[in-house]
């Protein structure tokens, strides 16, 4: 990630400027009018969003690889009597860190945009494993980070990257641009929905009789144009 050492030192020196003691407005909007279920916050920092979700009745868990951040988060939760839970671990190794089960909603505000390209497939695999079919994944971050970020391994967030990497397991259903964030770049928000495992394999079997009638080429063209995730599966994406 941008630098494990960078984040560890940042929290050791205090609470970094990007970590707010208040829940993010975006999170409040995401869960408005929703029936509480299981929620996971990736890159949770000092836990403001997780504690907020728990206060609304969610079974809420946060993950961050900075021990200083999760220590503060646990202390804040204990002080407020919150049921929020926190795990110190790598978001690209969730199950190894002990994060298991199926979550109804997974929130990532400002984490994935700093995951280097070489770890993004691992991130996708781990998040897919803990998101229930039909569950929501919300990714928010900077779309075109400055050169200084990219030199530290933070490529940013884009719809093209999400479709290519996540298309086999998630449908990208919405994208919004919130506007510029100082010199850092443009803040964007993406909403993805977890597909049912094996959905594409089932679809293949379902269309085989049709392919015999109209031809494989015609069926393939329709699938590539109209079925989300089919292009990724057709290229052998795991």
Buried (B, 14 or more C-beta within 10 A) or exposed (E): BBEEEEBBEBBEEEBBEEBEEEBBEBBBEBBEEEEBBBBBBBBBBBBBBBBBBBBBEBBBBBBBBBEBBBBBBBEBBEEEEBBBBBBBBBBBBBEEBEBEEBBBBBBBBBBBBBBBEEBBBBBBBBBBBBBBEEBBBBBBBBBBBBEEBBEBBBBBBBEEBBBBBBBBBBBBEEBEEEEEEEEBBBBBBBBBBBBEEEBBEEBBEEBEEEBEEEEEEEBBEEBEEEBBBBBBBBEEBE
